Amino acid sequence: MSISKPERFPLLFAFFALLLGAGCGALHVLVESMEQPDPVLSALAVTVVTMMLGLLRPARPWRWVLLVGIPVPLAMLIARVVIPTAHFTRASIAGSILVSLPGCAGAFGGSLLRRKVSEIFFEDKN
């Protein structure tokens, strides 16, 4: 059993993940306000962001799902209150929660990829 080193700058990475999540939320609001909304684009953005964060910090990938996934429905709620021309239904706001599901695949997939690559190429030779 190996003891891992403590992470450097955990709060900075958490803030970075929240900023990226806010960007994904803004993208989701932009896509939902189009004439023919396609939320697959924002789901793809959440997947890419969480996979990148899972690759950078493979320990506890669930936190990336939370930090990137939670701002998406919050952005929908804020846009519904702030933008008077935005007419989002409660169903679309509830559906924006589902955007975090591909984020699970991205975060855990990125974490697994990082662990396996480090096992293969950087294994400890004692």
N, C-alpha and C positions, 0 to 999 in steps of 0.2 A: 504494500500500500504506500503510495507516494503522497507526500504532503505538498499541496500546491502553494505557490507564492500568493500573497495577497494582491488583489488588483490595484493598479495605479489609477488614480483619478476616477473613482466610481461615480461621484456626483456629476462630474463633467460629462461622462458618457450618458448618464441618466438624463441630464438636461439636453444633450444632443439628440437622444432618442425622442424626447418630448417635442423638440423642435421639428424633427422629421415627421413625427406623428401629426403635429399641427399642419405641416405641409400636405400630408396625405389627406387630412380632414378638409383642407381648403380645396384640394383637387376633387374630393368627393362632392363637395358643395357645388363646385363649378360644373362637374359632370352631371349632377342631378338637376341643375337648372337649365340644362340644354333642352332643345326641343325633343330629341330622342335620347333619353339618358341611358348610359351603358355603364353600370357600376363595376364592370370587370376591370376597367382601367385603374380605378382606385384600389381594387383588390390586388391587382398586379403590383401597384406601387407599394402597398403594405407588405406584400410578400418579398419584394426586392429589398426593402429597407430592413425588415426583420432578418432576412438571410444575411445581409451584410453585417448587421450587429451581432448575429449569432457566430459569424466567422471571426469577427474581431474579439468578441468576449464570449467564449463557448460555455462558461460556467453559468448555470441558472438561466437558460434561455426563455423561461416563462416570463421573466421581467420585461423582455423586449416586446413580447406579445401584449402585455399590459400597457407599457409606456407608449407604444405606437398605436395600439388598437383603441384605447380609450379616447384619445382626442378626436377620432372620426365622428362618433355620434355627438360628442360635445360641440363640434364645429357645426353640425347640422342644427342642433338646438339653438346655438348662438346666432346662426344665420337666419333662422326662423324668427327670432326676436328682433335682430338688428336690421335686417334687410326687409323693407316693407313689401317689396315685390316678390319675395321668395315665398312660394306656396308649397311647402313640403308637407306631405301627409304624415300622420303618426306612423303609418305603415312603412314609409320610406325611412323615417328616423329609426324605427325598430329594426328595419332591414340593414341599416348601416352598422349595426352591431355585428352582423354576420361577416363583415369585411375583415374582422379579426381572425376568422377561421383559417384563411390561407396564410395569415401571419404566423399561426402555430406551425404550419408546415415549413415556412421559411426559417423561423427561429430555430426549431429543433433540427431541421435539415442542415442549416449552416453550422450549428454546434457539432453535429455528428460528423460533418465533412471535415471540420477543423481538427477534431480529435483523431479521426482516422488518418488524415494526412500527417499529423504530427507523430502518430504511432509508426507509420510506414517510413517516413523520411528522417525523423529526428529522434528515433528511439534511443534510450539510454543503454550504451554498451558497456556493461560492467564485467 
